[in-house]
Amino acid sequence: MNFELPTIEKRNLEQPALHSSESAIAIIGGGMLGLTLALRLAQSGKQVTVFESAGELGGLASVWQLGEIVWDKHYHVTLLSDTALRGILAELGLEEELSWRETRTGFYTDGKLVSMSNSLEFLRFPPLDLISKFRLGATIFYASKITDWKKLEKILVADWLRKLSGSKTFEKIWLPLLRAKLGESYKQTSAAFIWATIQRMYAARKTGLKKEMFGYVRGGYQRVLQTFGDKLRETGVEIRLHSRIENIQKQPDNKIYVDGEAFDKVILTAPANVAAKICPQLSSDERAKLDAISYQGIICASLLLKKPLANFYVTNITDDAPFTAVIEMSALVDKSEFNNCALVYLPKYLAPNDEMFEKIDAEIKTTFVAALERMYPNFRRADVLEFKVSRVRRVFALSTLNYSNNLPPMKTSIDGLFVVNSAQITTGTLNVNETVQLAEKFLATEFNEVSEKRN
């Protein structure tokens, strides 16, 4: 199945195009944030055009070819508590296509792979003594009960975790995990980061037995995006692929021009630094705040393997390794989706300017596969059927001290221009549900022309 929408070329911009409707809205970015905005605005009677620089929809949720299969370029799961995402899936007629499965969690620590998927395994966890385990569990439980997250923005995450869990637990567990996700930027990150992570972890667990239940749509995001694109076209949304926007400016006729094409309102969902660059009329204070937002990037390798590694959905790594974790997607997704092969993701989070972004796939493959051989005695290099690398320099914004107070507002100083992106997620982690939730919240609180009407 080809999930891409037909490419629509840009118009001749020597003569600016004017939309006949007084409610013409441009959305810059065709990720799940932009698509949700487009759907809601079209449902309320607006004329919507989506501009996407890539050749396909989806952004971080986009898909690609891996051997003979097409699957998500990055790893995604749906939780039982992901009400915003599940609401969108229901509207697309896909909620019944969700498949749910109990998953297991592993740790690679002190050169060994151990399971930590239930309370008994936690008590047996070898790297920590009983007191350290108690303090680790107490820290997680305490964080799960905190409701005033803003006070955590004033405390560095390392200081907070060391105080609650103790130095031994911090050095053995928390520090390797922080470095894996944040690199050395963990030193500038607030405790709100780990609070949001723990909140989502708890949301993934059912009551009672506290088992992790993760879900996925059969067919993956290829199916979601294909269906979403069809739905938008049915509601009159125009989608333009291969449309990288270079300039957004307001003119004396009170229209906002997107590369010379006039709209009444524009919503920009690109990363903060891109917004600062292509919107020259923003105030110096707005541009400074946008440029001050620090991001983490990702290099994510997708491996199609002849056989599974260990059947843990996620394996956290506290030893030195070239990747952050091992995500065994085929421990969650039925292997028939992958031609009965195993699909594994090896993510590495790093700063946008890290030299690793310049390495070719073959270099990364050599390093990553060698690490897998050390970690998994039954793994052989010949098991790798396909190896492909995704590189994204700006994935999520770092939750630095007083982060929410330093963010520029979504409504800019230019009347009719809004900047709405994942950096505005201040009380959660970057995932598809939070992205959809951000779109809904923005339209309910900042974009006052949106009707409550739903088609």
Residue, then its C-alpha position, 0 to 999 in steps of 0.5 A: m500500500n502506498f501511503e503517500l498523497p499525490t504531490i501538488e506542485k506550488r503555484n506560480l508565485e510571481q502573482p500572489a494567489l488570494h483565497s476567496s474565503e475569508s477563513a483561509i488558513a495555512i498550516i506549515g507542517g504535515g506531522m500529526l500535530g498539523l494534521t490534527l489542526a487541519l482536521r479540526l479547522a476544516q470541520s469548523g468550516k475553514q479553508v485549510t492548506v497544509f504545506e509539508s516539506a517532505g514527500e510524505l505526511g507524518g513527520l516523526a510518525s512517517v514510515w519507510q521501506l525496510g526490505e519488503i515491509v513498510w513500517d514506522k521510521h521511529y518507534h511508537v506505541t499507544l497506551l490505554s490512557d492515550t485518550a486524545l490519540r484514541g479519539i482521533l483513531a476512532e474518528l478515522g475508523l481505526e480504533e477497532e484496529l488497535s491490538w493490545r499486548e502485555t509487554r516485558t522490560g529488560f535491563y542490560t547492566d554489568g554485562k548481563l541482560v536481566s528482566m525487570s517486568n514485575s515486582l518480584e523481578f524488581l526485588r531480585f534486580p542484581p545491581l542494587d541492594l535492598i535499601s537502594k531498591f526501596r529508595l528507587g521504588a519510593t522515588i518513582f512512587y513519589a514522583s507519580k503522585i506529584t501534581d504541582w509539576k511547576k515547582l520541579e522546573k526550579i530543580l535540576v534533575a540530577d540534584w532531585l534524583r540524588k536526594l531522593s534515591g541516594s548517590k548509589t542508585f543515582e550513579k548506577i541507574w539514574l545517571p546512565l539513563l539520563r545520559a542515554k536520553l539527554g547526553e551531557s545536557y542532563k546537567q541543565t535539565s530540570a526535574a520536570f523531565i523525569w516527572a513527565t517520564i514517570q507519569r507516562m510510565y504509570a499511565a501505561r499500567k493497568t490497575g490491579l496487576k499493574k501490567e504494561m499494556f501497549g497497543y498499535v494499529r494493525g498496519g502501523y502508521q502507514r495505515v494511520l497516515q493513509t486514512f488521515g490523508d483520505k479523511l482530510r481530502e474528504t473534508g476539503v483540506e488541500i495538502r501540498l507535499h515537497s513544499r518547503i516554506e522559506n518566508i512568512q510575512k504580513q503585508p499591508d492588506n492584512k494578509i499573511y503571505v506564505d512564500g508569496e501566497a496570501f492567507d488570513k491565518v497561518i499556524l507554523t508547527a516547525p521547530a522553534n529555530v525554523a520559526a525564528k528564521i522564516c518569520p522575519q517580522l517577529s520581534s527580537d524578543e520572540r526570535a531570541k526565545l525561539d532560538a534559546i530553546s535547546y533540542q535533542g536529536i536522534i539517530c535511530a537505526s531500524l534492523l530487520l532480523k531473522k530472529p528475535l533478540a530477547n523479546f523485551y519490548v524495551t531494554n534499558i542500558t546502564d552499561d556503555a553502549p553506542f545506542t540508548a536502548v534496544i526497542e524490540m518492536s516485534a515483541l509487541v507487534d505480530k510478526s506477520e506484519f514483518n514477514n515473520c522477521a523481527l524488527v528492532y530499533l536502536p536509538k541514540y539521542l544526541a545534541p543537534n551538532d553532534e558529529m555522529f550525524e555526519k557518519i554514513d550508515a555503514e559506519i553506524k552499522t559496524t558499531f551498532v551490530a558489534a554492540l549487539e554481538r556483545m550483548y546477545p550471545n545468540f545474535r549473529r551479524a548474519d541475522v541482519l537482513e536490513f539496516k537503515v538509519s534515520r537522522v533527525r537533529r531536532v526531536f524534542a526540546l530540553s526541559t531546562l530550568n524554568y522552561s515553561n516561563n521562558l517559552p514564547p506564547m503560541k500567539t505571536s506579535i503578528d496578528g494571525l500568525f501562530v507558532v505551535n510545536s512540540a516545544q510547547i509540551t510542558t507537562g509531558t513527554l514527546n509522543v503522538n498522544e501529547t502532540v494530538q493533545l497539544a493541537e486540541k488544547f491550542l484550538a480550544t484556548e488560543f485560536n478563538e475562531v474555531s467552532e465546537k461543531r464537528n462533522 
